[in-house]
Amino acid sequence: AQKITQTQPGMFVQEKEAVTLDCTYDTSDPSYGLFWYKQPSSGEMIFLIYQGSYDQQNATEGRYSLNFQKARKSANLVISASQLGDSAMYFCAMRDLTGTASKLTFGTGTRLQVTL
Amino acid sequence: DSGVTQTPKHLITATGQRVTLRCSPRSGDLSVYWYQQSLDQGLQFLIQYYNGEERAKGNILERFSAQQFPDLHSELNLSSLELGDSALYFCASSAGTAHNQPQHFGDGTRLSIL
């Protein structure tokens, strides 16, 4: 069974600083995708970044980058130059293919608070 | 804006009642997923449809059912509601089922059972 672990329930970061949100995963499938989503206090789920299990390079999307270490089964999210609007819950998720199913398995999330 | 539309945004009802949540996927997306987010269970996958056919079931109760219509919109039906069904219900869609295709989420329907 697939499992996502986010060990940081809450994190604080000062504005304009970088922050790393940890994510480790467990799967026996050779092919899978890793995703990060942001959930502001308003509740919607916003897709941030994707990393494929066979991708050689770490994914980047603007101020977001993913530190993918396959051997360690970790996929940490790095947010550079934090902004007040980055304050939200962040979820790591994994998608794998089991037959014809394609669900996301989520971690428990990390609440990020950006301070002045 | 993800392009996924969920209605209603909020729903307040009583125990024992039945409700229907509606989802319109992004234009062109054939896959629809339903998730439940609650304080004690976190984000849980309920069910997946692809082009009108059920593809996978997760932790979906027998009191819950869903379907995807020919125009690709989907409905999640919740019956004999209990207090524990109070949660945020998300619909997500993706173009297909490949693992490199992100699922785009709607804003959710917040269900409160009184």
Interface residues (C-beta under 8 A of the other chain):
Chain A: S31 Y32 G33 F35 Y37 G43 E44 M45 I46 F47 Y50 G52 S53 F91 A93 R95 D96 L97 T98 G99 T100 A101 S102 K103 L104 T105 F106 T108 G109
Chain B: S2 S31 Y33 Y35 G42 L43 F45 Q48 Y50 R55 A56 G58 L88 F90 A92 S94 T97 A98 H99 N100 P102 Q103 H104 F105 G106 D107 G108 R110
